[in-house]
Amino acid sequence: MCTNDFRYDLVICGAGIAGVTAALEAGRAGLKTALVEKTIQPGGLATSGLIYYYLPLCDGNGRQVTFGMAEELLHLSLRYGPGNISPGWRTGRNLAEPLRLRAPFSPASFVLALDAALVAAGVDVWFDTLGCLPVVEAGRVTGLEVENKDGRSLFSAACFIDATGDADLALRAGAPCAEGRNRLAIWALEINSADQSPREYDADFPVRASKLDGVLPPRSLPGDPMELTGMSARQVNRFVLEGRRILREDYARRQAEAGPDGRRRVYPMTLPSMAQFRTTRRIAGRATLLDGQQGQAVPDAVGLVADWRRPGSVWEIPYGALVPTGVVGLLAAGRCISSEGDAWEVTRVIPAAALTGQVAGLAATLAIRAGTTPDRLDAAEIQAPLRARGMPVHLTEIQAKPNKQG
């Protein structure tokens, strides 16, 4: 039973990068906006997960392709901490990822900047609050039951955004979803005075990362699948504990190699406070971004994202990938939009999360003001205000677009 009732225009579940940009878009537009987050800091994998690389906003050939809040957050990530954007990203061609329009950042510094932005936008942030069960009436999401120190409360709203990264809200509302697979990975920030090798491209960045990525297979636990969905409590626990075991063994080895005082020279400074899953569960949207669609025009495109792994590879993101089937009054943003295969690898990272979060916040704002639901919006209604802000939605719109910042 809910003992407290709150009424909002928009409720966003999950304060990762997508949830933050959705909240900033709606809050700045004057909507009464709630941002529900189960941890006590915004940023998701970028901060709590210690994945501290803001991946490229450019195509690796001197063209910036992602703008808006994705660009704003790149600079916010550096406001209170170290990290540099490569000065040569505009003039280079076929650039490796570290030389593009991107930067490493301090996760803690990024949290401080995100906090300030959310407060300035008037967003009602609910930290240490778990989104539990959606309320669905006649196929429309009308409320979300949450749990925190106040007990169970009901958040009612005209529209909702699932930015959980795992499509938790969409699934529980009855929307069809699909699951992915994850190799075991753990990143930790460390102190390492034993390794004096230069830090390529990030010379001013004082913190090193210990990255044990993709170690499944063959180091899986007996009885586990070779790759994990991350969609059961047991799998989450095993992912976390096995990752930390491998990290522990790695530090024991490197400390021994560093000599008698190895434990003082090489050691973890911070461990992630959330499981570092990448592709867990996503909605089955009204459109799905598929392998091989890079470079292709999408009629209902709402923005562009670059593949950080391959220079020159740029994807148009369809609005339908944010709109779940089977339920209305709900949008998805971030790594749980409707993408599959290699396209999911492109849309799961920070720039795409920031873009789709802002688009979801804008679409929700337009729908609420029109007294309708986001699924009834025509893509052109969203494209127009995006273009007015200097945010291209098609590849043809960036050919002659000047680069603004370095």
N, C-alpha and C positions, 0 to 999 in steps of 0.2 A: 504494500500500500504506500502510495506517495503522500508524504506529509507536507510537502512544499510544492507550490505551483508558480512557475515563472512564464511570462509571455514575451516572446521576441518576434521580430520580423524574420530573422534568419538564425538558424542554429548550425554550427559547423562542428563536426565530430572529428577530432584529431588536429593537433597544432604542430604538425610537421611543416615543411616549407609550403606545401600546397594549402594547408589549412590557414597558415599565416597570411598568405597573399589573398586568399578568398576573404578572410576577415578584414584585412586592410582595405580591399576594394569596397566591400559593403559598408564598413564603418565610416570611411571617408565620404561615401555617398549619403550618409545620414541615416542608414538603417540601424535599428536596434539589433545588435549582433552579439550572439554568444559564441565563444570559442571554448570547446570542452576538450581537456587534455588530461590523460591519465597520469602523466609524470608532472614534474614541477618546473619544466622549462620548455620553451618552444624550440622548434627546429628539427625534431625527430631524429632521423639517422644522421643528419648533418651535425647535430650537437650532442644529444644523448648517445648517439651511435658512433661518434668520433670519426665519421666519414668526412674529413675536413678539407675536401677539395671541391671548390666551386667549379664545375666543369664548363667547357667553353660555350660562349654565346655566339661564336663565329664559326664559319665553315672551314677554317684552316687555310683559306685563300684570300684573306683580307676583307671578307664581307661579314659584318655582323648580321645575324638573322633573327635573334631573339631580343626583344626590347621590353619596355614596360617595367613592371615590378621585378622581373627576372634580372634586369640590369640594376635596378635600385638596390636589390638585396645583395648583389655582388659587391657593391661599394659599401653597403652596411656591414658586410662580413669583415671588412678591413678597418672599420671606423675606430675600434678600440683595441686593435691588435696588429700583429705583423702580417706579412704576406704581400706579394707584388703581382701586378699584371705585367706580362712581358711587353716591353715597349715596341717590339717589332711585329706584333700580330697583324697590323694593318698591311704591311708591305711584303710579308712572307708568303710563300706558296707551298702547298703540301706540307704544312707544318705539323710536327708532332704535338700531341695534346698539351704538354707543359708550356709550349711557346705560343699558344693561342690566347684568346680573350677569356682568361680564367685566372684563378688564384687559389693558393692554399690559405687557410684562415685558422684562427684560434677558435675552437668551439665555444669556450666560455665567453670570449669577447663577442661572438656572434649572438649569444643569448642576451647579453646586455643590450645590444643594439635592437634586437627584435622586440624585447620588452618595451623599450622606449617608443618604438614605432606603433605597437599595438595600443599602448596607453594614449598616445597622441591622437590616434584614430577613434578613440572612444569605444573600443571593443570591450565587452564584458568578458574577461578571461576567467575561466574556471579551471585552475590547476588542481592536481590530485583528485580529479573527478573522472569517474569511469562511465562512459556511455554504455548503457546496458540494453534496454529493449526499446525498439521503435514502436510507436502507436500508429497503426494503419487503419484507416477508415475508408471503406469503399475503394480500396486500391491506392489510396493517397496517404503518404506519411504526414501525420498531423502533430506528432509529439515524440519526445525521446525521454525515457526514464533514465536517470543518472544516479550514481551512488557516490557520496563523499562523506565528510565528517558530519554533515547535517542529516545524514540518513538518505532515504530515497526521495528524489524530487522529480517533478514532471516539467520538462521544457517544451512548451507549445510554440509553434511558429508557422508562418505561411510557407516556408521553404526550408529544406535541409541540404547540407553538403556532406558527403562521406569522404573525408580526407584521412581515414584511418590507415591507409596503406594496405589494408587487408580486406577491404570491402565488407567490413563487419556489419555496418549499418545496413548496407544494401542487402546482404544475405539475409539478415534477420527480418528485413521488411518484405522478403519474398521475391527479391529480384534474382534471376538466374545469374550464376557466377561460374568462373572457371579457375582452376588451381594451376600453379606453376611448380617449379622445382628449384632447389637451392643447394649449392655446394657449401660445405662447412667453411666458415671464414671468421676470423677475428682480427680486428685492428685495435691496437693499444698505443697510447702515447707514452713515450719512454724517455728516460735520462740515459745517455750513452756517451760517456767520456772516453770509452775505449776505442771507438770508431772515429777516426779523424778524417775520413774520406770526405771530399767536398760534396755539398748538397746541390746537385745539378738543378739549375734554373731558379732555385729558391734560396739563394745564399743568405738572405737576411732572416730566414725562418728558423728560429732557435730550437724547435722541438722536433725530434725524430719520431717516426711511426714504426712500430713493429707490426708488420702486415703478414699474416698467415692466411692466404686467400686461396680458395679453391682446393683445399686439401682432401676433399671427398671426391671421388675415391682416391686412394684405397683405404684411408684411415677411418673407416666407418665402424660404428659399434656393432657387435654381433646382433643380428636380428633386425637391424635398421635397413631401410632401402638405401641404395647407393646415393640417392639424392632425396632431400627432404622438402616437403611442402611447407612445413612450419605451421600447419593448420590443426595441430592437436597440442594439448598441454604437455604430453610426454615428449613430443618432438622438440618443442621449445626448450624444455629442460635439458634434453640430451644435447641439443645444439649448443646451448650455453656452457654446460659442464664439460663437454668434450672439447670445445674450443679453448676453454681455460686450461684444461689438462695439457693440451698440445702447447699452449703458450707457456705454461709452467715448465714443461720439459725443455722448451726452446731457451728459456732464460737460464735454467740450470746448466745447459750446455755452454751457452755463451759466457756466463759468469765464470765457469771453470776455465774456459779458454782465455779469459781476461786476467787470470792470475789469482793470487791469494786475496786481493781486495776486490775481486770481481763483483761481489754483490753490492759494493758501493759505487761501482763504475757503470754497471749496466742493470737497470731495473725498471719495472713499469711505474709510470707516474699516475696514469689514469686508465681505468678499464671502462669499456662501454657499459652504460646502464640500461641498454635495451638490446635485444637479440638483433644481430645484423643481417636479417633476411633481406633479400632483394626482390624476388618475385614470388609472392605467396598466393594471393587470390585477387581476382579482378572481376569487374562487372562484365556481363555480356551486353554490350551497348547496342544502340540503334545503328551504329557503325563500328567497325573494328579495324584498327590499323594493322596491316598485314606485312609480312616479309616481302621485300621487293618493291614497296611503294615509295621508297625514297626517290625524290626528284619528280614525283608525279603530282599533277594538279588534283585537288580535292574540292569539289564545288562548295561544300559547307565548311571549308577550312577556317580556323579561328586563330592561327598562328603557326610559327615555324620553329623547329628545333633541329639542332645539328647533332650528328653522331660524333661523340668525342673520340671514337676509336679510328675513324676514317675521314680524312680531309675530303671536303667536297660533297659529302653525303648529308642531305638536308631533307627533312620530312615536313609535310603539311599535316597539321593535326585536325581531324574532322570534329565538328561540334558533337556529332552523334556518338563519338567515343566517350563523351562525358555523360550521356543520357542513358540510364539503365532501362532495360525492358522489364515489364511485369509490375511496375510500380511507378507512381507519379509523385510530384512534389519533392523530388530528390535528384541531386546531381552527384557525380563522382569527380574527384580531382586527385592529381598525383599519380603514384604508381599503381593505383587500382582502376585507372581508366581502361577502356576496352582496347587492349593491344595484345598481340600474341607473337610468340617466337622471338626473332631478333628485334622486331619492332618494340617489344616489351622492354628489351634491354636499353633501347633509346629513350623511352618515355618514363622510365623509373627513376631517373636521376634529377639533380637539383634544378637545372634550367627548365626542363619539361614540367616538373612539379610546380615551379613558380608560375610558369605560363598558364597551365591548366587551372591552377588555383585562382589566378586573377580572372580568367575567363569564366569560371564557375561563379565567382563572386559577382561579376558583371551580369551574367545571365540571370542569376537569382534576383539581383536588384531590378532588372528590367521586368522580369515576370511578376514580382511582387507589386511593383508600381502599376502594372497593367491589370492586376487582379487575376492573373492566370498562373499556370505552372510552366516550368522551364521546357518541358517537352513540346509545348505548343508554340514556342518561339521559332521564327524563321531565322536561319543563320545570318541572313542579311541584316537583321536587327542588331546582331551582336558585332558583325564585321564593321559596320559604319562607325560606332564609337571607338573601336579599336584603331581603325585607320586614322580617326581624328586625333588620336594620341600619338601618332607616329609609329604604330605597331603594324607592320605588314602581315597580311594573312596568306598571301600567295608568293611563291618563289619569284614570279615575274615582277613583284613589287619591290624587290631588293636589288635589282640589277644596277640602278643608278642612285641608290639611296646612300647618302654620305655617312661615313662612320662618325659618331658623335664624341666618343670618349675613348681614352686609352687607359 
